[in-house]
Amino acid sequence: MNSTQTLSLEYFPPRDIAAQERLVRSAKRLAALNPAYVSVTFGAGGSTRAGTVDAVQMLQNLGSEVAPHLSCMGASLADLTAILDDYQARGIRRLVALRGDMPSGMGGDTGALHHASELVAFVREHYGDHFHIEVAAYPEMHPQAQSVEHDLQHFLAKVQAGANGAITQYFFNPDAYFHFVDRVRAAGVEIPITPGIMPVTNYAQLARFSEMCGAEIPRWMRLRLQAFGDDRASIRAFGIDVITTLVARLLEQGAPGVHFYTLNHADAVAQICANLDL
């Protein structure tokens, strides 16, 4: 990793005391990596709003620069303003702006804003350049997009609205990432597009996540993981090897950094970073 490349981490709000203690342990351990910032997720329809704020405060107390996720789905303009005012008062200077999802089983009001590009524009209109805004990117296409081209136009709209950078959905095919970046650059957009990296430690969980978000697990990788059955140690060792190789190629070929989806665990991320001397 060269001096311009950055390392960042994502955590999610814990739901109980045991999970909170695990997050604190993981965050303290991974702080040794000196991440540029850490992000904190925001549940569907704002369902973890209070938990997100609590996690943000805890991570700030540990000395991290924190970038809370903010989604607009199901939120009124007053809701968004209250959240953003609070973050501004807490000294938050980064956001990850997302459309987000409605909680399953809930219909009704989808909120005042319906696209991440509208959320970015809202933040810029009311808060100027106070917040550095990251948005999502999908090298393998958003699962709800009508087409690859339609998905690219949605991404470009977020940039035009004022995004400073992007974090991708996780992927295991580096060519998908580089091809996406090439298409964005061909459209005249130069913001950093940081690859999102998912450590592989649990095949059943990974398969479930990938089905929901449209991330492709390559056939060779899926077959190897299936062959390990319930052998968690072998899955973890294989996953660390695969992700170490992936991150090395991404950084060597010019990615602006990496953003690890930690799932509030430190071991795999720490081992991958140690392998690469990050």
C-alpha positions as CSV (number, residue, x, y, z in Angstrom):
1,M,0.0,0.0,0.0
2,N,1.5,3.3,-1.1
3,S,1.2,6.6,0.8
4,T,-1.9,7.7,-1.2
5,Q,-3.9,4.4,-0.7
6,T,-6.2,4.2,2.3
7,L,-7.6,1.5,4.6
8,S,-11.1,1.9,6.1
9,L,-13.4,-0.4,8.0
10,E,-17.1,-0.9,8.4
11,Y,-19.0,-1.9,11.6
12,F,-22.6,-2.4,12.4
13,P,-24.6,-1.3,15.5
14,P,-24.6,-4.1,18.1
15,R,-28.0,-5.4,19.3
16,D,-27.1,-6.6,22.8
17,I,-24.4,-6.3,25.5
18,A,-22.4,-9.3,24.3
19,A,-22.3,-7.9,20.7
20,Q,-21.4,-4.4,22.0
21,E,-18.4,-5.9,23.9
22,R,-17.3,-7.8,20.8
23,L,-17.5,-4.6,18.7
24,V,-15.4,-2.7,21.3
25,R,-12.8,-5.5,21.3
26,S,-12.7,-5.6,17.5
27,A,-12.5,-1.9,17.1
28,K,-9.7,-1.5,19.6
29,R,-7.7,-4.3,17.9
30,L,-8.2,-3.0,14.4
31,A,-7.4,0.6,15.5
32,A,-3.8,-0.6,15.3
33,L,-4.2,-0.6,11.5
34,N,-4.6,3.2,11.7
35,P,-7.7,3.3,9.4
36,A,-8.4,6.5,7.6
37,Y,-12.0,6.3,8.9
38,V,-14.5,3.7,10.1
39,S,-18.1,3.6,8.9
40,V,-21.2,2.5,10.8
41,T,-24.2,1.0,9.1
42,F,-27.8,2.2,9.4
43,G,-30.6,-0.4,9.4
44,A,-33.4,-0.6,6.9
45,G,-35.8,2.3,7.2
46,G,-33.6,3.7,10.0
47,S,-34.4,0.8,12.2
48,T,-31.0,1.0,14.0
49,R,-31.0,4.8,14.2
50,A,-30.3,5.0,18.0
51,G,-27.9,2.1,17.8
52,T,-26.0,3.8,15.0
53,V,-25.6,7.0,17.0
54,D,-24.4,5.0,20.0
55,A,-21.8,3.1,17.9
56,V,-20.7,6.3,16.3
57,Q,-20.1,7.9,19.7
58,M,-18.2,4.8,21.0
59,L,-15.9,4.7,18.0
60,Q,-15.3,8.5,18.3
61,N,-14.4,7.9,21.9
62,L,-11.8,5.4,20.7
63,G,-10.2,8.1,18.6
64,S,-11.5,7.0,15.2
65,E,-12.8,9.3,12.5
66,V,-16.3,8.0,11.9
67,A,-18.5,8.0,8.8
68,P,-22.1,7.1,9.7
69,H,-24.2,5.5,7.0
70,L,-27.4,7.5,6.3
71,S,-30.2,6.2,4.2
72,C,-33.2,8.2,2.9
73,M,-35.7,5.3,2.5
74,G,-38.6,5.8,4.9
75,A,-37.3,9.1,6.3
76,S,-38.9,12.5,6.2
77,L,-36.8,15.6,5.5
78,A,-37.2,16.6,9.2
79,D,-35.8,13.2,10.2
80,L,-32.8,13.6,7.9
81,T,-32.2,17.2,9.1
82,A,-32.3,16.1,12.8
83,I,-29.8,13.3,12.2
84,L,-27.5,15.5,10.1
85,D,-27.7,18.4,12.6
86,D,-26.7,15.9,15.4
87,Y,-23.8,14.6,13.4
88,Q,-22.6,18.1,12.6
89,A,-22.7,18.9,16.3
90,R,-20.7,15.8,17.2
91,G,-18.0,16.9,14.8
92,I,-18.7,14.2,12.2
93,R,-17.2,15.3,8.8
94,R,-17.9,12.1,6.8
95,L,-21.0,10.3,5.6
96,V,-21.9,7.3,3.6
97,A,-25.1,8.3,1.7
98,L,-27.3,5.5,0.6
99,R,-30.9,5.0,-0.7
100,G,-31.3,2.1,1.8
101,D,-34.2,-0.4,2.1
102,M,-37.5,-0.5,3.8
103,P,-37.8,-3.0,6.6
104,S,-39.2,-6.3,5.3
105,G,-43.0,-6.5,5.6
106,M,-43.5,-2.7,5.8
107,G,-45.4,-0.8,3.2
108,G,-46.6,2.7,3.2
109,D,-44.6,5.9,3.1
110,T,-41.2,5.4,1.5
111,G,-40.0,8.8,2.6
112,A,-39.4,12.2,1.0
113,L,-36.4,11.1,-1.0
114,H,-36.3,8.0,-3.2
115,H,-32.7,7.9,-4.6
116,A,-29.2,8.2,-3.1
117,S,-28.6,11.0,-5.6
118,E,-31.4,13.0,-4.0
119,L,-30.0,12.4,-0.6
120,V,-26.5,13.6,-1.7
121,A,-28.1,16.7,-3.2
122,F,-30.1,17.4,0.0
123,V,-27.0,17.2,2.1
124,R,-25.1,19.5,-0.2
125,E,-27.9,22.0,-0.4
126,H,-28.3,22.3,3.4
127,Y,-24.8,21.6,4.7
128,G,-22.5,22.7,1.9
129,D,-19.1,21.0,2.0
130,H,-19.2,20.2,5.7
131,F,-19.5,16.5,5.0
132,H,-17.2,14.4,2.8
133,I,-19.8,12.1,1.2
134,E,-19.2,8.5,0.1
135,V,-21.7,6.7,-2.0
136,A,-22.2,3.0,-3.1
137,A,-21.0,1.5,-6.4
138,Y,-21.8,-1.9,-7.9
139,P,-19.1,-3.4,-10.1
140,E,-21.5,-6.4,-10.8
141,M,-24.6,-4.2,-11.0
142,H,-27.2,-3.4,-8.4
143,P,-29.6,-6.4,-8.0
144,Q,-32.6,-4.1,-8.7
145,A,-31.1,-2.2,-11.7
146,Q,-32.8,-2.5,-15.1
147,S,-29.5,-2.9,-16.9
148,V,-25.8,-2.3,-16.6
149,E,-26.1,1.0,-18.4
150,H,-29.0,2.1,-16.2
151,D,-27.0,1.3,-13.1
152,L,-24.0,3.3,-14.4
153,Q,-26.3,6.3,-15.0
154,H,-27.6,6.1,-11.4
155,F,-24.0,6.1,-10.1
156,L,-23.1,9.1,-12.3
157,A,-26.1,11.0,-10.9
158,K,-24.8,10.5,-7.4
159,V,-21.5,11.9,-8.4
160,Q,-23.1,14.9,-10.2
161,A,-25.1,15.6,-7.0
162,G,-21.9,16.0,-5.1
163,A,-20.4,12.7,-3.9
164,N,-16.7,12.9,-3.1
165,G,-15.9,9.2,-3.3
166,A,-17.5,5.7,-3.6
167,I,-17.2,2.3,-1.9
168,T,-18.1,-0.7,-3.9
169,Q,-20.3,-3.7,-3.0
170,Y,-18.0,-6.6,-2.2
171,F,-16.9,-8.8,-5.1
172,F,-14.4,-11.6,-5.8
173,N,-13.7,-10.9,-9.4
174,P,-11.2,-8.0,-9.7
175,D,-11.8,-7.7,-13.4
176,A,-15.4,-6.6,-12.6
177,Y,-14.0,-3.8,-10.4
178,F,-11.5,-2.6,-13.0
179,H,-14.0,-2.7,-15.8
180,F,-16.4,-0.7,-13.8
181,V,-13.8,1.9,-13.0
182,D,-12.8,2.1,-16.6
183,R,-16.4,2.8,-17.6
184,V,-16.7,5.5,-14.9
185,R,-13.5,7.2,-16.1
186,A,-14.7,7.0,-19.7
187,A,-17.7,9.0,-18.5
188,G,-15.3,11.7,-17.3
189,V,-15.7,11.0,-13.5
190,E,-12.5,10.9,-11.5
191,I,-13.6,10.4,-7.8
192,P,-11.9,7.6,-5.9
193,I,-13.8,4.3,-6.1
194,T,-12.6,2.1,-3.2
195,P,-13.2,-1.6,-3.4
196,G,-15.3,-3.1,-0.6
197,I,-13.8,-6.3,0.7
198,M,-15.7,-9.1,2.5
199,P,-13.5,-11.5,4.5
200,V,-14.6,-15.1,3.9
201,T,-15.1,-17.0,7.2
202,N,-18.6,-18.5,7.0
203,Y,-19.8,-20.0,3.7
204,A,-23.5,-20.2,4.6
205,Q,-23.5,-16.6,5.7
206,L,-21.6,-15.5,2.6
207,A,-23.9,-17.3,0.3
208,R,-26.9,-15.7,1.9
209,F,-25.4,-12.2,1.8
210,S,-24.4,-12.7,-1.9
211,E,-27.8,-13.8,-2.9
212,M,-29.4,-10.7,-1.4
213,C,-26.9,-8.1,-2.8
214,G,-26.1,-9.7,-6.2
215,A,-22.4,-10.4,-5.5
216,E,-21.2,-13.3,-7.5
217,I,-19.2,-16.1,-5.8
218,P,-17.1,-17.6,-8.6
219,R,-17.8,-21.3,-9.3
220,W,-14.3,-22.5,-8.4
221,M,-14.5,-20.7,-5.1
222,R,-18.0,-21.8,-4.3
223,L,-17.1,-25.5,-5.0
224,R,-14.0,-25.3,-2.7
225,L,-16.0,-23.7,0.1
226,Q,-18.8,-26.3,-0.2
227,A,-16.2,-29.1,-0.1
228,F,-15.0,-27.9,3.3
229,G,-18.5,-28.7,4.8
230,D,-18.5,-27.6,8.5
231,D,-14.7,-27.3,8.7
232,R,-14.6,-23.7,9.8
233,A,-10.9,-23.6,10.3
234,S,-10.3,-24.7,6.7
235,I,-12.9,-22.2,5.4
236,R,-11.2,-19.4,7.3
237,A,-7.7,-20.4,6.1
238,F,-8.9,-20.6,2.4
239,G,-10.8,-17.4,2.7
240,I,-7.9,-15.5,4.1
241,D,-5.7,-16.8,1.3
242,V,-8.2,-15.8,-1.4
243,I,-8.9,-12.3,0.0
244,T,-5.2,-11.7,0.6
245,T,-4.5,-12.4,-3.1
246,L,-7.5,-10.3,-4.2
247,V,-6.5,-7.2,-2.1
248,A,-2.9,-7.5,-3.3
249,R,-3.9,-7.4,-6.9
250,L,-6.3,-4.5,-6.4
251,L,-3.7,-2.4,-4.6
252,E,-0.9,-3.3,-7.1
253,Q,-3.1,-2.3,-10.0
254,G,-4.0,1.1,-8.6
255,A,-7.1,0.9,-6.4
256,P,-7.2,3.9,-4.1
257,G,-7.4,1.7,-1.0
258,V,-9.6,-1.0,0.5
259,H,-12.7,-0.9,2.7
260,F,-13.2,-4.0,4.8
261,Y,-16.7,-5.2,5.8
262,T,-15.6,-6.4,9.2
263,L,-19.0,-7.8,10.4
264,N,-17.6,-6.6,13.8
265,H,-14.9,-9.3,13.9
266,A,-11.2,-8.5,13.9
267,D,-9.3,-11.8,13.3
268,A,-9.7,-12.2,9.5
269,V,-9.1,-8.5,8.7
270,A,-6.1,-8.4,11.0
271,Q,-4.6,-11.5,9.4
272,I,-5.2,-10.3,5.8
273,C,-3.6,-7.0,6.6
274,A,-0.6,-8.7,8.3
275,N,-0.1,-10.9,5.3
276,L,0.1,-7.8,3.1
277,D,2.1,-5.7,5.6
278,L,-0.6,-3.0,5.5
